[in-house]
């Protein structure tokens, strides 16, 4: 039995986001290995957080930039410390290293934040160009919905921070095969420091509603996640108007946690555009819809809503960004729905799949096939087995990681001394 400490960026909210589901699944995974788990976070409390006490997980709040963390982590004396996202690693890893040097340090990426941000920056640059074009000519240039994201700059300062966090850790959990390849091929991260750990989706154990039992189109996603909010704007401005022209009888239902006022103001039942907000049960919402739509222009990782739609046998309309990591070479003939580039393509495939039971059934079955293929493409060795290999001799393992030693020698001092300065300042105040 090992002592595991998880330092969360936020409280796990499995009904709010795929990241929340992933974190809860990771905690349950270590519990299933027979380990003791303590969850720590500096985040504010949440009414939507998972009931960790019921799982037998101790949870406690920690302070940022405070040596009280060092005292607490020393008492816990963990064998494994899991950092939830690179920001948490930056805040706490040096404290863990100083206090518990033998603890195995694991980074849970959720997705590559630097990749998502680089794509977002590329989309914003495209939007700026389109606005300038409209002002100059009176009409905007027509751009593919997710074309700009392909021009993302992978060598950003944020990428340097995130890759440094990955190299400093003994093992990093990577959620997507695409991101795994980017880390090894582009950033030259050693494979021994990476472990492919995809989203954990519940097994298929019930019969989904058939074509006639379903109605309308649905999209879902936490509004605090920038790609989801941008997708809602794309629906409002271009995609849904195009679909409504060919499917006047259909409605669009938009679900997601934490909708801001600017989102709820888009609610327009007369146009079949419903902002429904929090979904108590995402599975039921998706399973009772005829289609799921996700016009994502940027993002990273694996999209939990896409996997859930496949599990519910609900055909999906999305972009290459939405399909990434699930079916790398998917196109109209192989995806369980359609991968679209323009509002017109979304409308064409929505009309076909929404109106034809034969086409809908074919897409539904294909989505289920892709889901099963995704679930079957996991690592040959379990996470427990990989951790056990490292734990056999942590010091010997680290001696093979030259870049890790180099980074610990040269970096994080700025973060370390800044944190200590903030702590000293707070004490003086």
KALINUR-V680557 format. One record per residue. N is the residue number from 1. RES is the residue in one letter. PHI is phi as a letter, one per 40 degrees, with the letter a starting at -180 (NA if undefined). OMEGA is omega as a letter, one per 30 degrees, with the letter a starting at -180 (NA if undefined). Layout:
# KALINUR-V680557
n=N res=RES phi=PHI omega=OMEGA
n=N res=RES phi=PHI omega=OMEGA
This chain:
# KALINUR-V680557
n=1 res=X phi=NA omega=l
n=2 res=X phi=b omega=l
n=3 res=X phi=c omega=a
n=4 res=X phi=b omega=l
n=5 res=X phi=b omega=l
n=6 res=X phi=b omega=l
n=7 res=X phi=b omega=a
n=8 res=X phi=c omega=l
n=9 res=X phi=c omega=l
n=10 res=X phi=b omega=l
n=11 res=X phi=c omega=l
n=12 res=X phi=c omega=l
n=13 res=X phi=b omega=a
n=14 res=X phi=c omega=l
n=15 res=X phi=c omega=a
n=16 res=X phi=b omega=a
n=17 res=X phi=a omega=l
n=18 res=X phi=c omega=l
n=19 res=X phi=c omega=l
n=20 res=X phi=c omega=l
n=21 res=X phi=c omega=a
n=22 res=X phi=c omega=a
n=23 res=X phi=c omega=l
n=24 res=X phi=c omega=l
n=25 res=X phi=c omega=l
n=26 res=X phi=c omega=l
n=27 res=X phi=c omega=l
n=28 res=X phi=c omega=l
n=29 res=X phi=c omega=l
n=30 res=X phi=c omega=l
n=31 res=X phi=c omega=a
n=32 res=X phi=c omega=l
n=33 res=X phi=c omega=a
n=34 res=X phi=g omega=a
n=35 res=X phi=c omega=l
n=36 res=X phi=c omega=a
n=37 res=X phi=b omega=l
n=38 res=X phi=b omega=l
n=39 res=X phi=b omega=l
n=40 res=X phi=b omega=l
n=41 res=X phi=a omega=l
n=42 res=X phi=c omega=a
n=43 res=X phi=c omega=l
n=44 res=X phi=c omega=a
n=45 res=X phi=c omega=a
n=46 res=X phi=b omega=l
n=47 res=X phi=c omega=a
n=48 res=X phi=c omega=a
n=49 res=X phi=c omega=l
n=50 res=X phi=c omega=l
n=51 res=X phi=c omega=a
n=52 res=X phi=c omega=l
n=53 res=X phi=d omega=a
n=54 res=X phi=c omega=l
n=55 res=X phi=c omega=a
n=56 res=X phi=g omega=a
n=57 res=X phi=b omega=l
n=58 res=X phi=c omega=l
n=59 res=X phi=b omega=a
n=60 res=X phi=a omega=l
n=61 res=X phi=c omega=l
n=62 res=X phi=b omega=a
n=63 res=X phi=b omega=l
n=64 res=X phi=c omega=l
n=65 res=X phi=f omega=a
n=66 res=X phi=a omega=a
n=67 res=X phi=c omega=l
n=68 res=X phi=c omega=l
n=69 res=X phi=c omega=a
n=70 res=X phi=d omega=a
n=71 res=X phi=c omega=a
n=72 res=X phi=c omega=a
n=73 res=X phi=c omega=l
n=74 res=X phi=c omega=l
n=75 res=X phi=c omega=l
n=76 res=X phi=c omega=l
n=77 res=X phi=f omega=a
n=78 res=X phi=c omega=l
n=79 res=X phi=c omega=a
n=80 res=X phi=b omega=l
n=81 res=X phi=b omega=a
n=82 res=X phi=b omega=l
n=83 res=X phi=c omega=a
n=84 res=X phi=c omega=l
n=85 res=X phi=g omega=a
n=86 res=X phi=c omega=a
n=87 res=X phi=c omega=l
n=88 res=X phi=c omega=l
n=89 res=X phi=c omega=l
n=90 res=X phi=c omega=a
n=91 res=X phi=c omega=a
n=92 res=X phi=b omega=a
n=93 res=X phi=c omega=a
n=94 res=X phi=c omega=l
n=95 res=X phi=c omega=l
n=96 res=X phi=c omega=a
n=97 res=X phi=c omega=a
n=98 res=X phi=c omega=a
n=99 res=X phi=c omega=a
n=100 res=X phi=b omega=a
n=101 res=X phi=c omega=a
n=102 res=X phi=c omega=a
n=103 res=X phi=c omega=l
n=104 res=X phi=c omega=a
n=105 res=X phi=b omega=a
n=106 res=X phi=b omega=l
n=107 res=X phi=b omega=l
n=108 res=X phi=c omega=a
n=109 res=X phi=c omega=a
n=110 res=X phi=g omega=l
n=111 res=X phi=a omega=l
n=112 res=X phi=c omega=a
n=113 res=X phi=c omega=a
n=114 res=X phi=c omega=l
n=115 res=X phi=c omega=l
n=116 res=X phi=c omega=a
n=117 res=X phi=c omega=l
n=118 res=X phi=c omega=l
n=119 res=X phi=c omega=l
n=120 res=X phi=c omega=l
n=121 res=X phi=c omega=l
n=122 res=X phi=c omega=l
n=123 res=X phi=c omega=l
n=124 res=X phi=c omega=l
n=125 res=X phi=c omega=l
n=126 res=X phi=c omega=l
n=127 res=X phi=d omega=l
n=128 res=X phi=c omega=l
n=129 res=X phi=c omega=a
n=130 res=X phi=c omega=l
n=131 res=X phi=c omega=l
n=132 res=X phi=c omega=l
n=133 res=X phi=c omega=l
n=134 res=X phi=c omega=l
n=135 res=X phi=c omega=a
n=136 res=X phi=c omega=a
n=137 res=X phi=b omega=a
n=138 res=X phi=g omega=l
n=139 res=X phi=a omega=a
n=140 res=X phi=c omega=l
n=141 res=X phi=c omega=l
n=142 res=X phi=c omega=a
n=143 res=X phi=b omega=l
n=144 res=X phi=c omega=a
n=145 res=X phi=d omega=a
n=146 res=X phi=b omega=a
n=147 res=X phi=c omega=a
n=148 res=X phi=c omega=a
n=149 res=X phi=c omega=l
n=150 res=X phi=c omega=a
n=151 res=X phi=c omega=a
n=152 res=X phi=c omega=l
n=153 res=X phi=c omega=a
n=154 res=X phi=c omega=a
n=155 res=X phi=b omega=a
n=156 res=X phi=c omega=l
n=157 res=X phi=d omega=l
n=158 res=X phi=c omega=l
n=159 res=X phi=c omega=l
n=160 res=X phi=c omega=l
n=161 res=X phi=c omega=a
n=162 res=X phi=c omega=l
n=163 res=X phi=c omega=l
n=164 res=X phi=c omega=l
n=165 res=X phi=c omega=l
n=166 res=X phi=c omega=a
n=167 res=X phi=c omega=l
n=168 res=X phi=c omega=a
n=169 res=X phi=c omega=l
n=170 res=X phi=c omega=a
n=171 res=X phi=a omega=l
n=172 res=X phi=b omega=l
n=173 res=X phi=c omega=a
n=174 res=X phi=b omega=a
n=175 res=X phi=c omega=a
n=176 res=X phi=b omega=l
n=177 res=X phi=c omega=l
n=178 res=X phi=c omega=a
n=179 res=X phi=c omega=l
n=180 res=X phi=d omega=l
n=181 res=X phi=c omega=l
n=182 res=X phi=c omega=a
n=183 res=X phi=c omega=a
n=184 res=X phi=c omega=a
n=185 res=X phi=c omega=a
n=186 res=X phi=c omega=a
n=187 res=X phi=c omega=l
n=188 res=X phi=g omega=l
n=189 res=X phi=c omega=l
n=190 res=X phi=d omega=a
n=191 res=X phi=c omega=a
n=192 res=X phi=c omega=l
n=193 res=X phi=c omega=a
n=194 res=X phi=b omega=l
n=195 res=X phi=a omega=l
n=196 res=X phi=c omega=a
n=197 res=X phi=b omega=a
n=198 res=X phi=c omega=l
n=199 res=X phi=d omega=l
n=200 res=X phi=c omega=a
n=201 res=X phi=b omega=a
n=202 res=X phi=d omega=l
n=203 res=X phi=c omega=l
n=204 res=X phi=c omega=a
n=205 res=X phi=b omega=l
n=206 res=X phi=a omega=a
n=207 res=X phi=c omega=l
n=208 res=X phi=c omega=l
n=209 res=X phi=d omega=l
n=210 res=X phi=c omega=a
n=211 res=X phi=d omega=a
n=212 res=X phi=c omega=a
n=213 res=X phi=c omega=a
n=214 res=X phi=b omega=l
n=215 res=X phi=a omega=l
n=216 res=X phi=g omega=a
n=217 res=X phi=b omega=a
n=218 res=X phi=b omega=l
n=219 res=X phi=b omega=a
n=220 res=X phi=a omega=l
n=221 res=X phi=i omega=l
n=222 res=X phi=d omega=a
n=223 res=X phi=c omega=l
n=224 res=X phi=c omega=l
n=225 res=X phi=c omega=a
n=226 res=X phi=d omega=l
n=227 res=X phi=c omega=a
n=228 res=X phi=c omega=l
n=229 res=X phi=c omega=l
n=230 res=X phi=c omega=l
n=231 res=X phi=c omega=l
n=232 res=X phi=c omega=l
n=233 res=X phi=c omega=l
n=234 res=X phi=c omega=l
n=235 res=X phi=c omega=a
n=236 res=X phi=c omega=a
n=237 res=X phi=c omega=a
n=238 res=X phi=b omega=a
n=239 res=X phi=c omega=a
n=240 res=X phi=c omega=l
n=241 res=X phi=d omega=l
n=242 res=X phi=c omega=l
n=243 res=X phi=c omega=a
n=244 res=X phi=c omega=l
n=245 res=X phi=c omega=a
n=246 res=X phi=c omega=l
n=247 res=X phi=b omega=a
n=248 res=X phi=c omega=a
n=249 res=X phi=c omega=a
n=250 res=X phi=c omega=l
n=251 res=X phi=b omega=l
n=252 res=X phi=b omega=l
n=253 res=X phi=b omega=a
n=254 res=X phi=b omega=a
n=255 res=X phi=b omega=l
n=256 res=X phi=i omega=l
n=257 res=X phi=c omega=l
n=258 res=X phi=f omega=l
n=259 res=X phi=c omega=l
n=260 res=X phi=c omega=a
n=261 res=X phi=c omega=a
n=262 res=X phi=c omega=l
n=263 res=X phi=c omega=a
n=264 res=X phi=c omega=l
n=265 res=X phi=c omega=l
n=266 res=X phi=c omega=a
n=267 res=X phi=d omega=a
n=268 res=X phi=a omega=a
n=269 res=X phi=d omega=a
n=270 res=X phi=c omega=l
n=271 res=X phi=b omega=l
n=272 res=X phi=g omega=a
n=273 res=X phi=b omega=a
n=274 res=X phi=b omega=l
n=275 res=X phi=c omega=a
n=276 res=X phi=c omega=l
n=277 res=X phi=g omega=a
n=278 res=X phi=d omega=l
n=279 res=X phi=b omega=a
n=280 res=X phi=c omega=a
n=281 res=X phi=b omega=a
n=282 res=X phi=c omega=a
n=283 res=X phi=d omega=a
n=284 res=X phi=c omega=a
n=285 res=X phi=c omega=a
n=286 res=X phi=c omega=a
n=287 res=X phi=c omega=a
n=288 res=X phi=c omega=l
n=289 res=X phi=c omega=l
n=290 res=X phi=c omega=l
n=291 res=X phi=a omega=l
n=292 res=X phi=b omega=a
n=293 res=X phi=b omega=a
n=294 res=X phi=a omega=a
n=295 res=X phi=c omega=a
n=296 res=X phi=c omega=l
n=297 res=X phi=c omega=l
n=298 res=X phi=a omega=a
n=299 res=X phi=i omega=l
n=300 res=X phi=a omega=l
n=301 res=X phi=g omega=l
n=302 res=X phi=b omega=a
n=303 res=X phi=c omega=a
n=304 res=X phi=c omega=a
n=305 res=X phi=c omega=l
n=306 res=X phi=c omega=l
n=307 res=X phi=c omega=l
n=308 res=X phi=c omega=l
n=309 res=X phi=c omega=l
n=310 res=X phi=c omega=l
n=311 res=X phi=c omega=l
n=312 res=X phi=c omega=a
n=313 res=X phi=g omega=l
n=314 res=X phi=b omega=l
n=315 res=X phi=d omega=a
n=316 res=X phi=b omega=l
n=317 res=X phi=b omega=a
n=318 res=X phi=a omega=l
n=319 res=X phi=b omega=l
n=320 res=X phi=c omega=l
n=321 res=X phi=c omega=l
n=322 res=X phi=c omega=a
n=323 res=X phi=c omega=a
n=324 res=X phi=d omega=l
n=325 res=X phi=g omega=l
n=326 res=X phi=b omega=l
n=327 res=X phi=a omega=a
n=328 res=X phi=d omega=a
n=329 res=X phi=b omega=a
n=330 res=X phi=c omega=l
n=331 res=X phi=a omega=a
n=332 res=X phi=d omega=a
n=333 res=X phi=c omega=a
n=334 res=X phi=b omega=a
n=335 res=X phi=c omega=l
n=336 res=X phi=c omega=a
n=337 res=X phi=i omega=l
n=338 res=X phi=a omega=l
n=339 res=X phi=b omega=a
n=340 res=X phi=b omega=a
n=341 res=X phi=b omega=a
n=342 res=X phi=b omega=l
n=343 res=X phi=d omega=a
n=344 res=X phi=c omega=l
n=345 res=X phi=c omega=l
n=346 res=X phi=d omega=a
n=347 res=X phi=c omega=a
n=348 res=X phi=c omega=a
n=349 res=X phi=c omega=l
n=350 res=X phi=c omega=l
n=351 res=X phi=c omega=a
n=352 res=X phi=c omega=a
n=353 res=X phi=c omega=a
n=354 res=X phi=c omega=a
n=355 res=X phi=c omega=a
n=356 res=X phi=b omega=l
n=357 res=X phi=c omega=a
n=358 res=X phi=c omega=l
n=359 res=X phi=c omega=a
n=360 res=X phi=c omega=a
n=361 res=X phi=c omega=l
n=362 res=X phi=c omega=l
n=363 res=X phi=c omega=l
n=364 res=X phi=c omega=a
n=365 res=X phi=c omega=a
n=366 res=X phi=c omega=l
n=367 res=X phi=c omega=l
n=368 res=X phi=c omega=l
n=369 res=X phi=c omega=l
n=370 res=X phi=c omega=l
n=371 res=X phi=c omega=a
n=372 res=X phi=c omega=l
n=373 res=X phi=c omega=l
n=374 res=X phi=c omega=a
n=375 res=X phi=c omega=a
n=376 res=X phi=c omega=a
n=377 res=X phi=c omega=a
n=378 res=X phi=b omega=l
n=379 res=X phi=c omega=l
n=380 res=X phi=c omega=l
n=381 res=X phi=c omega=l
n=382 res=X phi=c omega=l
n=383 res=X phi=c omega=l
n=384 res=X phi=c omega=l
n=385 res=X phi=c omega=l
n=386 res=X phi=c omega=l
n=387 res=X phi=c omega=a
n=388 res=X phi=c omega=l
n=389 res=X phi=c omega=l
n=390 res=X phi=c omega=a
n=391 res=X phi=c omega=a
n=392 res=X phi=d omega=l
n=393 res=X phi=a omega=a
n=394 res=X phi=c omega=a
n=395 res=X phi=c omega=l
n=396 res=X phi=c omega=l
n=397 res=X phi=c omega=a
n=398 res=X phi=c omega=l
n=399 res=X phi=c omega=l
n=400 res=X phi=c omega=a
n=401 res=X phi=b omega=a
n=402 res=X phi=c omega=a
n=403 res=X phi=c omega=l
n=404 res=X phi=c omega=l
n=405 res=X phi=c omega=l
n=406 res=X phi=c omega=a
n=407 res=X phi=c omega=l
n=408 res=X phi=c omega=l
n=409 res=X phi=c omega=a
n=410 res=X phi=b omega=a
n=411 res=X phi=b omega=a
n=412 res=X phi=g omega=l
n=413 res=X phi=c omega=l
n=414 res=X phi=c omega=l
n=415 res=X phi=c omega=a
n=416 res=X phi=c omega=a
n=417 res=X phi=c omega=l
n=418 res=X phi=c omega=l
n=419 res=X phi=c omega=l
n=420 res=X phi=c omega=l
n=421 res=X phi=c omega=l
n=422 res=X phi=c omega=l
n=423 res=X phi=c omega=l
n=424 res=X phi=c omega=l
n=425 res=X phi=c omega=l
n=426 res=X phi=c omega=l
n=427 res=X phi=c omega=l
n=428 res=X phi=c omega=l
n=429 res=X phi=c omega=NA
